[in-house]
Amino acid sequence: MTYKVAISFDRCKITSVTCGCGNKDIFYCAHVVALSLYRIRKPDQVKLRLPISETLFQMNRDQLQKFIQYLITAHHTEVLPTAQKLADEILSSNSEINQVNGAPDPTAGASIDDENCWHLDEEQVKEQVKLFLSQGGYYGSGKQLNSMFAKVREMLRMRDSNGARMLTLITEQFMADPRLTLWRQQGTSMTDKCRQLWDELGALWVCIILNPHCKLEEKSSWLQQLQKWSDLDVCPLEDGNYGHELPNITNALPQSTNHSPDTLSRPRRTVFTRAIEGRELHWQDSHLQRIISSDKYVAPACQRESERLLFNSQGQPLWLEHVPTACARVDALRSHGYPKEALRLTVAIINTLRLQQQRQLEIYKHQKKELLHRGTTTITNLEGWVGHPLDPIGCLFLTLTEACRLNDDSYLEVSDMNESRPVYQHVPVAAGCPNSSESYLSLALEVALMGMGQQRVMPEGLYAQDKVCRNEEQLLSQLQELQLDDELVQTLQKQCILLLEGGPFSGLGEVIHRESVPMHTFAKYLFSALLPHDPDLSYKLALRAMRLPVLENSTSAGDTSHPHHMVSVVPSRYPRWFTLGHLESQQCELASTMLTAAKGDTVRLRTILEAIQKHIHSSSLIFKLAQDAFKIATPTDSSTDSTLLNVALELGLQVMRMTLSTLNWRRREMVRWLVTCATEVGVRALVSILQSWYTLFTPTEATSIVAATAVSHTTLLRLSLDYPQREELASCARTLALQCAMKDPQSCALSALTLCEKDHIAFEAAYQIAIDAAAGGMTHSQLFTIARYMELRGYPLRAFKLASLAMSHLNLAYNQDTHPAINDVLWACALSHSLGKNELAALIPLVVKSVHCATVLSDILRRCTVTAPGLAGIPGRRSSGKLMSTDKAPLRQLLDATINAYINTTHSRLTHISPRHYGEFIEFLSKARETFLLPQDGHLQFAQFIDNLKQIYKGKKKLMLLVRERFG
């Protein structure tokens, strides 16, 4: 395909483009790019001509006539209507065209005063942003919007004035997003992806407002626009919510109607507030100008009093501005294509931070005694740098590392292909002290450590807290790219020592504020990075960082800055700390990292264990650590580490104690794991948990899981014990079994009997406990289960005794013919029948009292008449071998009860019977007849029964007809 492409340019900028391909995008199509490159690479191939107006000026009347007619002929269909219209207007004396001198010339270029800026298809920008926003972060639209933001940054860096124009168009579309109104009405917060895009938007506007070389009128028009957006109700707030998070003070207290003064006085801050605040910032300060314009700027030899604060003791310039604001200046310089200036200001900021760090250390040394005595501090930074909307630390780190980044081609000689390529190289600091060996890379590491180690209060609101975690992870992933050589290790050590000694200004200082952001994730990085070079320092640091003050209840009386901390801990735990779950898991990760590293080192493992027991408050996390320790201690390919294994066991025991009286869905898994762990440690550990079972397990767990596993064949094989050890273990298990049976006979009697089988005395004791408990709270099913077990073990008489007790606890109604206890009743009757006439005679009155279901009673009766009683073969007893008669005791009582049950059931069923159940009822009467006919006068009794029915229920004609048909 061939396309027609036209490009206009003015003072080296493409100011407009058209192309026949019709491609709609915010970027130029390939054909425009191709033509531009052709013009750049082969300027002599594109003929340079005078503007067309000059050429026309040289023509006479006839030539002009000829020129116009030829032009119209060449394009008559497209041009003719326009040509005719223009001709009419020129010939009309009062037309608009005749009021203006001269005529336009598109080939002449713009005049010197005209705006000249790169071509940007505004409609296209709007369309694309609208489309991406409508996809709500799906289909990679978030990525697309981020690449548009990156394009704005690229434009700013090239000092292309369209950067601000493009950002304005993007912002207009963002503000018109219909979801904003929806979120506001519903009071829901926007999605995380969306929040991050708004944050970037706000940060870009700060950059634009801080452009060091923008015209005043430009700046004021942007500020007006920002204020307009900021004043709209739907404008997102800086803390990420529509004002749903309560202010700090009222949060843990019961909600009261009168708001704290804190809520009312806090101004509304939107995502554009910081950019609007940039109105006050200018670049005219002479000290600032000198810092950014020269690497050689140092303190003058004789300083005036006012200048003394502007330099450090080495004479290097300082920049004493609010840190995030100063960093926003760096970002603005970097973003607008002033990398050298950005670096110079960064160095001045870092020198200022160092000086502040030194001063804070000195202040702390004076207050140390008092603060340590109080054990807490009210001093902390209310504004944290990590998670800050302007990302000050990330900005300084990027500025410094960009100056040290290696180009791909500058690192071609790699000795070993597997060696990972360094991303950065050391570049000496241009504005450093003459004798200093500092590099921008070591400064980058130093400032990242300073920023992340800053002690700061946990911000309010889910979004702000989430952002703290995200920003920290981002910075750490950037730190991971640094390959630590000797120089960087020195920086790391020095900064870690300062952080440990830094008192309340450092998150790793000895005393911190109760609401301090925890340092676990940061400490895990420091621990791993330092470990190969300075293990003592790395452990000291990681152990210091283990704390999580907000969960540690020792609120000292000294801390009165936040009155709501005195409130007792409510079950929901600190409603303000939305990310607490994540923070606790990071604390657990830090502990796990230390455990892994300390394998084989008894002293260190003890210290880590103490730290875990002191600082970790979640049973599931301690269980995870116990499992981790167990895995590391018992590798498949090498020998077991006994100290670490003992740590695993101790943590496991702690979990048992913590979850003993609380509900935990993983409890069974935890108990099983603990027994496995104790088995791995050895027989002494198993004996120990069996002996102290009541502090660790419920009676049911102790008998059914712990003791049962301890004496199982698998365990004995695993431990390869000698006879005395086996005996000791079994004896402990039996003692435990009897104690549990005493404490909870309902649940443990059977397990206790099983565990005591091999010891006569213990078994007798367990049986006695079961008998004593039978009169109390045991259910018939528990008693029947133990009775069956007794029969199985060869104690039929004991089984009979328990079965009789069970029977007295049972009650079967006339209609419960599918009750689960029926099998137990039939078994009990069979057992008594097999023992002999006396036992059967003893059980039948109990059966008659407890069972009112006719079909069950007739089933028992039938079974008792099929064989002779007393066939169990009990020594010293002989069976007569005669079948029993239903006319004599004890079966006569059972027979009468069965007939009565049939009569009662019949009347009950007839009270509310429907025709569809008639057939079933007739079958029931047939069954009843079988029982009625057992005694000699049975047929008379049955006939009388049927007559009674006909008399009483004569109203049920159809049914009585069926009764007559079947029974006469």
Buried (B, 14 or more C-beta within 10 A) or exposed (E): EEBEBEBBBBEEBBBBBEBEEEBEEBEBBEBBEEBBEEBEEEEEEEEEEEEEBEEBEEEEEEEEEEEBEEEBEEEEEEBEEEBEEBEEEEEEEEEEEEEEEEEEEEEEBEEEEEEBEBBBBEEBBBBBBBEBBEEBBEEEBBEBBBEBBEBBBBBBBEEBBBBBBBBBBBBBBBBEBEBBEEBBEEEEBBBBBBBBBBBBBBBBBBBBBBBBEBEEEEBEEBBEBBBEBBEEEBBBBBBBBBEEBBBBBBBBEEEEEEEBEEEEEEEEBBBBBBBBBBBEBEBEEEBBBBBBEBBEBBBEEEEEEEEEEBBBEEEBBBBBBEBBBBBBBBBBBBBBBBBBBBBBBBBBBBBBBBBBBEEBBEBBEEBBEEBEEBEBBBBBBEEBBBBBBBBBBBBBBBBBBBBBEEEEEEEEEEEEEEEEEBBBBBBEBBBBBEEEEBBBBBBBBBBBBBBBBBBBBBBBBBBBBBBBBBBBEBBBEBBEEBEBEEBBBEBBBEBBBBBBBBBBBBBBBBBBBBBBBBBBBBBBBBBBBBBEBBBEBBBBBBBBBBBBBBBEEEBBEBBEBBEEBEEEEEEEBBEBBBBBEBBBBBBBBBBBBBBEBBBEBBEBBBBBBEBBEEBBBBBBBBBBBBBBBBEBBBEEEEEEBBBBBBBBBBBBBBBBEBBBEEEBEEBEEBBBBBBBBBBBBBBEBBBBBBEEBBEBBBBBBBBBBBBBBBBEEEBBEEBEBEEEBBEBBBBBBBBBBBBBBBEBBBBBBBBBBBBBEEBEEBBEBBBEBBBBBBEEEBEBEBBBBBBBBBBEBEBBBBBBBBBBBBBBBBEBEBEBBEBEBBEBBBBBBBBBBBBBBEBBBBBBBBBBEBBBBBBBBBBBBEEBBEBBBBEBEBEEEEBEEEEBEBEEEBBBBBBEBBBBBBBEBBEEBBEEBEEEEBEEBBEBBEEBBBBBEBBEEBEEEBEEBBEEBBEEBEEBEEBBEBBEEEBE
